[in-house]
Amino acid sequence: MHALVRILQHTPILEKLTLQLRSDENFLNAGRDERKHVRIEQSFACAHLKEVSIECEEKLRVKDKVRQIVKILNRSGILTEQISFKKIPRPEGCYYFQVVSPRAYDDNWSGSGGD
């Protein structure tokens, strides 16, 4: 979960976030090795993030991770109404994060933060 917090903290112009969560053991065990002094509930806001899509398997252990993710998103100012959920079939492979921002495809945007 610390990785998600870091992504949100360091992408302040992110407008849309899609998370695909699978029952991969690496994902399900994520957080066990995180240092205890890292505070996930650090205050930050995702002012530009308007839409979050969580695609996941319908398994109890995955649902627990989804609850943790929703809690992090709520603490960063994302309303539950801005989060959509989609059930996906059991995977053949692994999971990945996909971050999409319309600005990433805008040729007029320099990314220097001066727009």
C-alpha positions, 0 to 999 in steps of 0.5 A, a space after each residue: 500500500 505504501 507504493 500506492 501512497 507514493 504514486 498518489 503523493 508524487 503525481 499531483 496532476 493525476 486525473 484518472 487512476 485504474 488499478 488492476 488487482 489480482 490474487 498474486 501472492 506478491 500482491 496479497 503479501 504486500 505490506 508485510 515487509 513495510 517498515 512500521 515507522 512509515 505512516 500511510 495515513 500521511 496527509 496529502 490531497 489528490 486535487 485533480 484526481 476525478 476518477 478511480 477504477 478498481 478492477 479486481 478478482 472477487 476473493 476475500 483476500 483481494 477484497 481486504 486489499 481493496 478496502 485498504 485502498 479505498 481507505 487510503 483514497 478517502 483519506 486523500 480526498 477521493 469520495 467513494 462516489 468517484 471510485 468504480 469497481 469491476 470484477 475481473 476473472 482469475 488471472 493467468 499472469 500477474 497484476 500491474 498498476 496503470 496510470 493514465 492522465 490525458 495530459 500525458 498525451 497533450 503535445 502542448 503540455 511541457 510537464 514542467 509544472 508551469 501550465 
